[in-house]
């Protein structure tokens, strides 16, 4: 029992887990289910637009420079 609690605590305190959770919450509103989502399990991710793509590219360039 204590081992399970330790594993849960280490996951909650993990910087990687926190980063994954933050990213997931940021893009959650962009997911759109198809009308028959419950039957097929399919959907798609809505486009964020040109502005966000340009911003991400410029951020990537500054990180590598």
N, C-alpha and C positions, 0 to 999 in steps of 0.2 A: 504493500500500500504506500509506504513512504517513498519507494523508488518511483512510482507513478507520479506522485506529487512533485518530486524533484525534477522529473522530466518535463512536466507541465510548467513549472517555474522557470526552468532554463529556456524553454521555448518562448515564454512570455517576455523574458528579459533579453532575448537575443536581438542584437541590432539588425541582423538580416531579416528576422521575422517581422520586426517593426517596420522595416523599409518595404517589405512585400505587402504588408497590410496597408501602409500609406498609399502605395501605388494602386492597389486594388480599389481602395475607396475613392481615389481621384478619378478613375475611369469607369466607375460603376454606373454612372448615369448614361454612359455612351452605349451600353449593351441594350440591344433591342431584340426581343423575341419575335419569332414568326408566329402567326396566328395559331399554328398547330404545334407550338413549342412543347406542350405536355406530351404529345405523341411521338415527336421526332427527336427532341432534344437539340434542335438546331436553332440558330439565331445568327445575328451578325453584330459587328461593332461599327457604330456610326462614325463617319469621318469627323475629324475635329476642325478641319479647314486648313487653308494655306498658311494663315498667321501662326498657328501653333507649330506646324511642321517647320516653318522658317526659323522660329524661335529655338526649337530643339536642335536644328542643324547648327545654328550659330553658337549655342551653348556647347555642343560637342566640339566645335572648332576651337573654342576658347579653352576647353579642358585639355586638348591635345597640344596646344601651343605652349 
